[in-house]
Amino acid sequence: MRSAIQAAVRYPQAARMMQLTGKTLVGFDFRDGAVSHLRVVTSSGADLLDHAALEAVRNAPYPATPKELQGKNMAFTIWVRFHLSDS
């Protein structure tokens, strides 16, 4: 889950130009490949990065839900990190 989200991160060009870095703790519910109740739990301190973190959760290519977890709601909190060395 974490690697799928981090792979979906698109570092905002404006944040890169301002040399903003940080991490945002996002919370969300997940069920059968769908995300709901998405929110920022702990802000990075930069709206640009927080919005990009939420977009990464929305757009991540999640792996197939294992059969034993299908139909179940799961709550997650995951740090999304932004470093200038990221692509």
Order of alpha helices (4+ residues) and beta strands (2+ residues): alpha-alpha-beta-beta-alpha-beta
